[in-house]
Amino acid sequence: MPARTSSALDRVRRFADHERLFRRLEKIVVAVSGGADSVAALLLLRRLGEEHGFEVVAAHFDHHLRDDSAGDRAFVSDLCEHLDVPCMTGEGDVPLAAAEMRIGIEETARRLRYQFLAFAAERQGAGAVATGHTADDHVETVLHHLLRGSGVRGMRGMLPSAPLPGMPSLQLIRPILPLPRTDTVAVCNAAGIDYREDSTNAELHATRNRIRHVVLPRLREENPGADAAILGLAESAREMFRTVERAVDLVQPRDRAPGSVVFEREALRSLGSEARLLLVEREATFLKAEVDANRTRLHNLDAVLSRGTGRVTFGGVTVEVSAGLARLSGGSEEEVVPFEEQFVNIPGVTRAGERVLQAATDPFPDDPTAPPAAAVPADRIEGALRLRPLAPGDRMQYRGYRRKVGGILKNARVPVWERGDLVALAGLEDVVAVLGANVAIADGGEADDCYYFRVAPPPPSPLPRVEEG
């Protein structure tokens, strides 16, 4: 084996061992575009697979972005046949998809490519997808993130291992990340393997290409060690971000439910902006929602947390702060089914939309799983008691004063996202009780003569009777 190829293999081997990239992997899908970097990755991983006991499968995606893209596909197929490596190919019309999704060409190409790689990995039973990203890509990515105003996380550049975009159950690994691009060309040349040149890499309309061909050469003129300095910055950022990750790991919600995660407001307020974004992304996985974040939204979240009320939307995730709590929710809110004001059956059951109001003359039996109940003194009820939705401006007698119900709910730490589902029991003028799935507020329950109320889901409908003939 030529010395330079042997050196490249040794560096990749040490890097992969240090980062545990091949741990418990039996099969790896290698993304092969046909360029020198991806071809070198395929050659090196094929060799390392023999040492570590994993199988290599190639995958090529045709983006239809160049007239000669079909040639890349044929080249990769022929190469894999020559190397006796299984190969999967796919294609997608990126310009058409970009127009339909209304996003940029580069982002669309990335999404479709990773969708195909995830499909290939699942089809092949692979535990990871490997790409041919090099040290040069790493440097360019750090500068790209810097220009976009990224924080510490962006300064890490490309990570050796990360969840595969769109399929977090699979790993995306970058085993040749320590190699410069010149070494991947040397690996291909030493193996006598040709590779394809992507003509679009020279076009300066793309930001990454301008960084590669304009910005970096100027930086190297100022400092010949610019690449090493940028890589050192990335490693420092990676070490620093581990502290952020540990801080986020310690912040756990007080409640999780389908479509909603609730934290103490102070728990989020104590975090920095980088940590808050990481927490939002972590919970977005649980909520099955996409996160769209920028610095303005992070500043807005800081203001909402400081103020103690308000909401900020991060794409498919909304963060809402109220009553000392912060709730993360995904998707559209379920609409509260409206219901008409009606008289209350005492004792008995009164329907309220999709729920029922239960009324009794004696306390309900103790049941920790049952909704909370409110006790209303009989002398507080003037006229016929009515059940209706809670309305703005409602007032009730509470702890010796006639107060606004909104203020009572705020003092009771009932967050705004629960208030729309509350119902009111009202006499001739004022409200005498406010009830919900987790709320039961009334005044004077220590009196001897009381009525007892709570709301609950309606009982299940009886199964239809089937007559056997």
N, C-alpha and C positions, 0 to 999 in steps of 0.2 A: 504494500500500500504506500503511495507517495507520502512524503513527510507532511506536506501541508494538509492532505486529506486525513492522515492519522491524527494530526494535531486538532483538526476540527472535530473529529469523532471523539477524541478524548475530552475536549471542552464540553461538547454536548452531553457526553456520558456523565461527567462530574456535575454539570448543571442540573441535569435531570435527576440524578441521585440526591443532590442537595435539596431540590425542591419537591422530591418524591412524586415526580410526574407520572411514573409508570406503576405506581403502587396499586396492586390488585387488578391490574388491567390484563385482560386476555386478548383483546382485539382493539385496534385503534384505526379510525378512519382518518386518512391524511388528505387534506384539501390540496389538490394539485391543479394549478391554473395552467401550467406549462412553462412558466418562467423559471429562471435559474434558482430562485429561493425555494419554491415549492418542490422542484425536481430534486434539489439537494436534500430537502427535508425527507422526501420519500426514500432516497438512497440511504441516508444516515439512519432513519428509523427502521428501514428494512434490515440493516446490519444490527442495530441495537435490539430489534425484536428477537433475533436469534440468540442473543445473550440473556435477555430478560424473560423470554418465553411468551411474548405476545405476537399476535398476527397483525399484519398491516393490510388495509384495504384502501385503495385510492378512490377519491370522489372528485369529479369535475363538473362545474356548473357553467353553462353557456349563457351569458347575460344578453346576448344579441345587441351589444353596444358597438361592435365593429363589423365591417364587412367580412373580415377574415376570421371571425370568431369560430366558425365551423372548422377552420384549420387547426385551431388550438384543441378542439375536442377530438379531432382525428389523431392529432399528435399524441395526446395523453393516452388515448386508447391503444395506439401502437406501442408506446413506451411501456405501458403496463403489461401488454402481451409479451414484449421482449423480456421484461423482468420477471414474468410469471407472477404478477401481482393482480389480484381481483380488482376490477374497476367498475364503479357506478357513474353514470353520467346523467345529467339533467339539464333542462333549459327553461328559460323564462323570458318573456318580452318585458324587459325593464322599462323602456320608455312608455309603453302602454300602461303598465302597472303604476308608474309614477304619476301619470295623468289621472288615473282613476283614484289613487290614494291622495293626490294633491300634496305630494312631498317631493323632495329633490331626487335627482337621478342617483347620486351616490348613496343616499340613505336607502332608497328603494332597492338598489343592487345589493346592498349589505343585508337587508331583511330577507330578500328572496334567496340569497346565497346561504344564509344560516338556516333558513327553513329547509332547504334541500339537504344541507349537511346533517341537520337533526334527523330528517327522514332517513338518510343513508345510514346513520349510526343506529337508529332503531331497527331498520331493516336487517342490518348486519349483526345486530346484537353486540355492538361495540360500546365500551364504557366511556370513550372520550373521542373528541375530534381534535386533530393536530393541524396547526397552520404553519406556514413557512415564514412567519414574521422574524425579522432579524434585528440586530442592534441598530441598524440604520432606521428601520421602521420605528423602533423604540424612541430614538432621538427625535425623529420627525413628529411623533405623536405628542411628546412632551411640549415641543414648541407650538404645535397646533392647539393643544389645550391651553397653553399660556396666552395665546392670541385671543382665544375665546373667553378669557376671563375665568378660567377654572380655578378651583381652590386646591387645597393640599392633595385631595384625591386625584385630580387630573394631573398633577405634577408627578404622580407615580408612573405615568405613561402606560405601557403595556405590561400586564401581569403575567408571570409564568403560567398561572393556572387561574381560571375563573369559570363561573357557570356559563354554559353555552347560551347565547342570546335566544330567547324564545323557548328554550328547553332547559331550565335550570337543573333538572335531574341528571343531565349529562355535563361532563367537564370539557372545557375548551383549553387545550394546552398549547404552549409555544416553546417546544424543546430546543429550537435553534436560535433562540433569542440572544445568546451571547456571541453569535457569529456576525461579523460585518458582511456586507453584501459581496465584497470581493472574495470572501472565503467560499460563499455558495457557488460562485462562478468557478472557482478553483476545484471544488468537489466535483462539479459536473464535468469539467475538462479532464480531470484525472481519471474519471470513470469512462471517458470516451462517449459521454451522453450529450446530445445536443439539447438545446432549450429554445423556447420561443421568446421573442421580444414584443412587449406590448407597446405599440406606437403611441397610445394615449398617455403613457407615462411622461412623455415629453411636452404635452400640451399644458400651457401655463394658466388656463382658465380655472383649473382646480386648485384650491388652496394648498393641498398637500404637495402638489407638484411645484408650486411656487416656493414653498418652504425648502423642497429638495434641491431645486435648481438655482434659486436666487438667494434666499435667506441664509441657508447653511454655508454656501461658499463664502459669503461675506463674513460670517462669524468665524470661519476657519482662517480667513485672512487676518482678523484681529487676534485670534488665539488658535494656533494649530491644535491645541488640546481641547477645543470646544466640545467635541463629541463626548470625550471622557468627563468633562465638567458637567454636561447635561445629564449623562448617565449617573453621575454621582448625586446630582440633585434628585433624580428619580428614586434612587435607593434611599436617600434621607427622607424623602416624602413618604416612601413606603413604610419605613420604620416609624415615622411619626403617626401615620394613619392607623397603625396597630393600636395606639393608645385610644384613638377615637372609636375604633371597633370595640375595644374592651369596655369603654364607657357606655356604649349603646347596648351591649350585651347585658349590662346590669339594670337597664331600664325595662321593666316588664309591665304590661297593662294590668289594670285592676279588673278588667272585664273584657271578654271576647264573645262575640255573637256573630252569626252569619251576616256579613255585610257591614260590620261595625266593630271597632276596637277602641276602648276607652282607657285613657291614662289620667293620672293626677296632673293637673296643669303644671305644678312646680317641677315635676319630673322632666317634662320637656323644656321648661324654661331654664333649667340648670345646664342643659346641653348647649354646645356651640352650634353654629349653623351647619357645619360639616356633619356633625353627629345627628342633628335633627333630620337632615336629608337622608342619611343612611337609615335612620329609624323609619322614616316614611316609606322608603323603598323596601325595607324588611317587611313592614306590615302590608304593603301593596301586594306582596306575594301571597299573603294569607287572603287578602281581599280579591285576588285575581283581577287586579287593575293595573293599568299602565301609569307610570309617573312621568310628568313633564315638568321639569324644574328649571328655574333660572335664578339669578341673584336677586332680582326684584321680588319674586315670590318668597324667597327666603327672608328678605328684609320685612316683607309684609307679615310673615309668620311671626317674626320677632316682635313686631309692633302689636299683633293680636295677643300674643302670650303676655306681653307686658301690660296691656290694657285689661286683659281678663275677659274679653268678649270679642266676637267676630269670627270670620271664616276666611280661609284661603284655599284655593283650588290648585292642585298640582296635577293637571291632566285628568286622569280618571280617579284621583283620590282627593277628597275634601277634608281639610282639617278645620274643625269647629271648636271654639273655646267658649265655655259658659260654666258658671257656678263652680269654679275651681277645678273643672275637668276639661280635658281635651279629647275630642272624639275624631277618629279617622274612619271615614266611610267611603265605600266604593260603589259605583253605579248609581242609578236613580233611586230616589227615596220612594218608599211605598206610600201611596196616597191613603190618607185616612178616609174611611168610608163615612160620608156625612149621614146624619140622622135628624129627624124632626123632633122638636121639643115635645115631650109627652109627660103625662102624669105618672107618678111612681106607685107601684103596687106595694103596700105595706101590710103584712109581710107578703113576699112573693118575688117574682122575677119580672124585670122590665127590659125589653130589648133595646140596645143602643148600637145600631149599625151591626158590626160583626161580633159584638160582645153583648154581655148581659149584665144588668145591675141586679145583685142579690140583696134583698132587704129582709131583716129579721128583727124580732122584738127581744131576742136574747143574744148574747155574744156567740160568735161562730166558734165551733170546736177548734182547739189548737191544732194547727197544721203548718209546719214550717215551709211547705211547698205551695201553700195557698197564697193568693194575692193579699196585700195588707187591707185591713178593714178600718173604717172610721166610725166612731160613736158620736151621735148627734142627740143632745138632750131634746126631749119632746117639746119643752116650752120654747125652744128656739125656732120651731117650725110654725110659721104663720100661714094659714090657708093650706091649699093643696100643694104638696111637694112636687116639684117638676124636675125632670131630667133633661139636660140640654148640653150642647157643646160649650166649652169655656169661651168666654168672649172678652175682648180687650175692654179694660175699664171696670171689670167685675170687682166687687168689694165684698168683704165678709168680716164679721165680728171675730177678732182673734186676739187672745191674751189681753182682754180689757180694752181694746181699741178697734175702731172700724178702719180696716186697712185695705189697700189694693191687693188683689190676689197675686198680681205679678210680683210685688215686693215680697209677699209671704213665700212664694215659690223660690225666689232668689235666695232669701235667707235660709230656706230649707235645702239649698243646693240641688234644686231640681233643674237640670240643664235645659236649654231652649229646645233641644231636639226631642225631648220627652213631653214638652208642654202641648204640642199640637194634638196629642193623643189623649189628653185629659178630658174628663167630663165634669160637669158641675151639677150639684143638687142645689136647687134654689127655692126659696119661699116666695112671698109676695114681692120682696124687693131684693134682698141680698142673697148671696151664696152662703150656704151653711156647711158645705163640704166639697172638697175637690178630690177626685179619684182617678186612678190609672193603674196600669199593670204593676207599677212599683211605687205608687204614691197613694197615700190616704191622709188627708189633712182636714181636720175639723177642730172645733173648740168646745170645751166644756164636757168632755167625755167622762169626767169623774162624777157627774150627776147620777142619781139613783135611777131615774126614768129616762132611758135612752133607746133610740133605734140604732141598728147596726147595718152598715152598708159596705159593699165591696164590688168591684167589677171583675169579670172573669170571661174567658172565652166561652162561646156557647157550647152546650153539651153536644157530643157527636150525634149525628142523625142516626136513627136506628136502621139497620140493614133491611133492605126490602125482603119481604117474606116470599119464599119460592114454594109454590105448590108442586109437588111431584105427581105426575099423572100416571 
